[in-house]
Amino acid sequence: MLEAGTKAPDFTLLDKNNKEVSLSDFKGKKVILYFYSKDNTAGCTKQACSFAELYPDFQLKGAEVIGISKDSPASHLKFAEKYQLPFLLLADPELNVIKAYDVWHEKNNYGKKAMGVVRTTYIINEEGVIEKAFTKVKAAENPKNMLIEL
């Protein structure tokens, strides 16, 4: 995991509409950047729906919410439409950004070891510096906790 005080690695990824989005597009705004495993899984859906519910509150605080997983733009489109997610979901199938943010690790799932995304959330300030970093977050509580942290 990247530490607070570190310059957040810039990136350009595709959103659900195959439009390029860069972190640098949000200079001057706070960004809640969260990494999750997979669209339409129980924990990831709870987390995304909670971010969606609180999204107006994040906007009132001048923050943008961005979720990143290794899913495709097409998967993100279906996920966002199904749950009416108003914030950005970005696709990182090559794992470039996921690895740059150090959230790709070996995980133990029911005794089976495999590489995967460790659910992690970063608060990035207006200058593009990581203000706070949270690893192994609880999906359902993460959005509410991030709003409190702002």
N, C-alpha and C positions, 0 to 999 in steps of 0.2 A: 504494500500500500504506500502511496505517496504521502509525504508528511505535510502538515500545515506549514505555510511559509514558502513552499515550493511553487515555482511558476508552473501553472497547469499546461501540460503539453497541448498545443493547438492541434486541430484535426479538421478534416473535411470528410463527411460521410453523407450517405443518401438517406433522405427521410422516406416516409411511406408513399410519397408521390414521385419518387426518384429525383427529387430536387436536392442539390448539394447544399449542405449546411455546415458552417465552420464555427468553432468555438469563438473565434475572433469576431464573428458577426454580433456577438453579445457584449463586446467591450462597452463599459459604462453601466452594465447591469449585473446584478448578482445572478449566479446560475447554480441551481441545484442539479448536479450531474449524478445520476444514479445508474448503476450497472446491475443488470438482472440476468437470470439464466435463460428463460425461454417464454415466449408469448403463450398465453392460454394455459399456463400451469397454475395450480392453486395459489401458491404464495405470490407469484409474480402478478397474478390477476388481482389479488387483494391489495398489493402494494400500488399497482397502477390505478385501480378504482379509488383508492384513498387519496392519491395525488390528484386525481380528477375532481373529487369532491372538494378538496381544499384549494384547487387551482386559483379560484378568484382571490383567496386570501394571499397566496404567493404573489399574484399580480399586484395586489394592493401594497405589498411590501417591496415592489420593484424587482421581483425575482422571476426568472424563467426556469421552468422545469424541463429537463431533457433526460430521457431514458435511453440507454444503449444496451443492446444485446447482439448476439451473433446471428439473429434471425434476419431474413431477407426483407426488403421493402414491402413485398407482397404480403408477407406474414404480418408485418406491422400494420399494414392497411386494414386487413381483416380484423386484427386485434383491436385497433383503434375504433373501427366502425362498430364492432360488436359491443364494446363497452363505452362508447362515446367519449373517448379520451381526447381532451382538448390541447394537450401539450405534445411536444416533439418526441417521436421515437426514431432513433437512428440505427441503421443497420451496419454491423461490423463483422461480416462473415469471414473476413481474412484475419480477424483478431488483432489488427494493428493497434487500435486505440485501447482495446481491452488489455493488451499486454503493456502498452505505454503507461497505463494507469495502474499497472501491477495488480490486477484483479483476476488473473488467470492462474489458478493453482490446482494442485492435486486435492481432490475431495474424497471423502469416504462416505459412500451412500449404501446403507444396509450391508456393510462389510465389503463392498466392492469399491476399489479405488479407480478413480477416473479424473481426468482434467476437466475443469469447469470454471465458470464465473463464480467468484465469491461475492455475494450480495454486498455491495459497497456504495456509499454515497459521499460525494464531495460537495462542499459549499465553496464556490469560487467567487472571489470578490470582483468589483468593477474593473480592476486592473489586470485580471486574469491570473491572480495568485490564489492558491488553495488556502482558504481561511480555516476550514475544519475538514477532518476526514473521519469517516465512520465505517468500520468493517464489520462483517457478520451481523448486519442489522436485522432486526425482526421486521418482516415484510409489512404486516398490518400496522405496526406502530411507527415505522420510519417516516412517513409523510408528516404526521402530527409532530413528531420530534424535530423534524427539520424546520417546520414553521416556528416552533418555539425557539430554535437556535438562531433564527433570523432576528 
